[in-house]
């Protein structure tokens, strides 16, 4: 997938901001999950 083309398409449709929000949320969730799995206590310090 051409990321640059994809961003341009989404921006033209007015969904670029939404796409970035979803991407940022998923990335944060993955980081939280990784920290949770690696943590001995099993507690998530960054819960939305």
Secondary structure as GFF3:
##gff-version 3
##sequence-region A 1 48
A	DSSP	alpha_helix	3	12	.	.	.	ID=ss1
A	DSSP	alpha_helix	16	38	.	.	.	ID=ss2
###
